[in-house]
């Protein structure tokens, strides 16, 4: 999550908030009353009530929404997280509620803001093979189950760094296994013998003395 969070006050005029969003390149911000979180406002909320650019807003006079304040357009139906909540649960909340950022509270105090970009970065960190071997595979056609690929890797002396399984349309499951070890060829052959089809192999491990050829 982002700990250095840009916040705004509920009494700020929407026109000023829009300018602030543009200057700070923000898409959303927590709305505070003192140290208490009272809402969330997004760039889309401000543009809905103040269509046009900041420059256009400054050139207008007597516009109907000119004196509107953030508290009038913010969302008060808050979805929040605790710092100890699991990242997967946070991502599910974003999908369910169709939101791109969730404030993180601890004992009622704003600790940070978790955004969709944070989720993407975490996912890349979980799948990007840094000095590791990454193997993507699925069950061979017609098979419903096969031996545990993690056990196959462990028996060949690999250290497990990450294991993800996700579904494809139609119910097919694809697995991604990140490991460290030297028996790449034997591992790929063992997966095939166990009933898996290897889709992709990415080897970012440093060359080691005595390491078998791929």
N, C-alpha and C positions, 0 to 999 in steps of 0.2 A: 504494500500500500504506500501511498504518498503521505509522508508525515508533515511536510511543509505545505499546509493547505491554505489556499487563498479563500478567505471568507468575506461576506458582505453583511451589512446590517439590513434588517427588515425595513427600516425607514428610509433607506437610500432611494432616490428617484430612479425609476426604470431607465431613463435616458442616461443618467450617470453610470448606472450599472452596466448598460450596454457598452458605453465607452470603455469602462474598466475591463469588461470581457475582451474587447477588441485589443486593448493595449497589452493585456496579459496573456492573450491567446488562450482563453478559457472556453470550455464547453459547458461547464456546470460549476456551481459553487454552493457550499453550505451557507445557510442564512442564520445569523446569530442574533440573540438578544443578550448582550453582555457575554457571558461564557456559556450560555445555554443554546443548544441547537433548536431552532424553531421551524426549519423548513429547508427545502432544496429548490434552487432555481436554475434553469438551463438557458442556454443561449436561445433555444427555440421559443421558450416562454417569453423572453424579452422581445424577440423579433415578431412574435404574434401580436403583441400589443403596440409595438413600435416598428412597423415595417419600414425597411429602407436602411441606409447607412447612417453612421453617427454624424457624418457631415450634413446629411439631409435633415437629421433631427435638429441639429444646431441652427439650421437656416429657417426652420419653421417657427411660427409664433401663434399662440392661441390654439394649438392642436388639442383635440379632445383628451388625449392620453398623456399630454406633456407632463402633468404633475403626478401621474401614477407612481406608486412606490412598490418596491420589491415584494413586500408582504401581501400585496393584492394579487400577485400573479404566481407566487411560489407554491410549491406542493407541500402540503402539511401532513399528508398521509405517508409518513416516513417509513422506509425500509432501512433497517440498520444492521450492522454486524458487530460482533465482539472480537477483540484481537485474537482470541483463541479459536474462533470459528474456522472450520476447514475450508480450504480454497475451493474445493469441489462444490460445497454447499453455497458458497458465495456466488460462484458461476451459475448455479442453478437458480438462485434468486434473481440474478440479472436476466436470465432467459425468461423465467416465469413472469416477471413484472415488466419486462421490456424496458429496462433502464441501463444506462451506461456507466453509472457510478453510484456507490453506496457508502455513506459515512460510517466510520468505525468508531464506536463509543465504548468507553470503559468507565463503569460506574457513573454514567450520565455525562461524562466529559468527552469532548471530541478529540480523538487520538489521531485520526487520519482519514483519508479518502481512498477507497479501492475502486479503480476504474477498469474498464474493459482492456485498456492497454496494459495494465498491471497483470491481468489474467493472461493476455497473449505472451507477455514476457516470461511469465512463470511457465507456461506451456512449452515455449521454445527452450527454456532451461531444462525442462524435464525430457525433451526429445532430442535436443541437439547433442550429437556425440562429440564431447570434448575429450580427446585422448582416450577414446573408447571405440568399441565395435557396436554398430547399430544394425540389427537384423529385423526386417519387417516380413511377416509371413502369415499364412492362413491355412485352414484345413484343406486337404485335397478334396476335390469334388466327390461327393457321395459319402464322405465320412462325417460322423456326428461328434466324435471325440477322439482324442489321441493322448499319448503320454504327456505329462506336464513338461513344457519346454524349459522351465526354470530348473527342474531336476536334471534334465539332459545337460544343461550348461554347467551345473554344479559338478556333475560327475566327470566332466572334462576339465575341471579345475578353474572354471571361470568365476570371477567375482561379479555378482549382480549389481548393476548400478541403477536400473529402472525397468519397469515392466508395465506397459499400457495395453489395454484391449478396448477396441471400439467397434461399433456395429456399422455395417454398410446397409444401404437400402436393400430390402429383400431378406434381411436377417443374417447375412454372412458376417462373421467376425474377423477382424484383422488385428494381429498382435504386433507390438513393437517391443523389442527386448534390447536393452543397453547393457553391455558386459565388458569386462576387461580380462584378457587372457590371450594365449598364443595359438590355440588350436582352432583357428578359424575354419579351415577346410574340413576338419573332422566334425565340427559343430554343425556346419551347413549340411554335410552328408547325413549326420545323425537326425537332424530335423526332417529331412526327406524320407529316411527310413521309418521314422515315427509316424508319418502320415501328413506332414506339412509341406506346403508349397512356398518356397522362399521367393518373395517379391522383390526385395531390395536389400543390398548389403552395403553399408557405408563404414569404412575402416579408417578411423582417425587416430589409431594407436601409433605411438612412436615405434620406429624400427628397433628391434631388440636382437642382441647377439643370440644366434641359435634359433631364431624364430622361423618356423616352417614357412615356405613360400605359399601365397594365397592360392 
